[in-house]
Amino acid sequence: MVYQLEGRLLEVCDCEVLCPCWIGEAPDNGTCDSVNAYHIDQGEVNGVDVSGRTFAVIAHIPGVATDGNWTVVAFVDDGATPEQRDAILSAFTGELGGPLADVAQLVGKVLAVEQVPISFEVVDGKGTLRIGSTVDAEMAPYVGPTGDVTTLNESVFSTIPGSPAYVAKASHYQRNSEQYGLKNVALREHNAIQGVFRFEA
């Protein structure tokens, strides 16, 4: 086995509520400016233990997510050793094949790869994400009349097949990305979705 990774995925974007990409539709604004973060609770890549590490991208998506041609900046948390960093990037850039290669093929251009402090504190759709001085977001899930958190299951576009996605709203989403050639974002009460992933190859 080349890699085995388990953890939590978070997406925050500039769509209003309930990201249209997850049901195969175009973003609310025609394009999407998002952040996607993968916190690895447990896993290894080519024998390298990467448990506790986080990989993230900020992205400009020019249309429907599955059409690809994303422009991204990639981040690995600064707690990763050089060996862990290289292992994580080899997996998430699609070099090692498997389900992560399917996600990586959506990317058309990588503007930069950075290693910065990342704080990923999100469980069941509630919590915070901070990526250096670039991203600051906080979200809370929708809750149904029974008190259960609202989830999205078997969505058209899902990088976490078989796992429910916790549908949430970001009380704020701040993205300072102009230095990379991507637009800044400063929004309140917009879309956020979180789920649990298991990737193997």
Steps between C-alpha positions, in 0.01 A plus 500: 500500500642837391292714734225466755352821639206567730382837623274798450441716193373856517386726218408867539409706195330816377173333400198605702393176673532131408776498239343430156809301392395219732184451294670551163399862438699815424613722790263775608730768358593307186843441653611385843770623738543238767726340755520122538686346793576136578600422858657154520399347832682179420700384199819426318644554154766260374572398857524859628264572792309821421247481785404842637610690191280727285502567126294785353445697182346833423340482159339696221257271317383649169171309477353164599755332727513175304595688181842562655752771408530611864772751590638428846755580766592195711590501870651242735497573872831615646508211747581261217859382463658525153435126456134538600459804277637316196285195574181707535567694181574182303160361605286813465651605165391167353850365449415178685169434324183385673205723598723800570613496136134541401482817708844625385401476134250782559791741556625687196759728660690506830616854581703417811565238768542635854568358845323706767324456835159337449236467770222255409248473784183373336279210613155416361486826306585729791829679567775712350763488227803726485779480242787734584393857426313387188177338626281550807159331507249387759191291444207325665270233355132514425297309758166334426185503718612185683830663596702288256758668279389528135707288261524455124528138384591347162566837339577530127841658562673363804866455580386291796292219344296301747527763771229748598591866466408734784320797349606817678515877476817703549437791736806653336739408218805722455751416226801726443627360171570801279875441534458174308294654222170375644230737621452575867181381667321654799157346558253416775228234512607309189552134413712248691499120477698247703532125472713201588732338245680170457739481207697189401722412205 
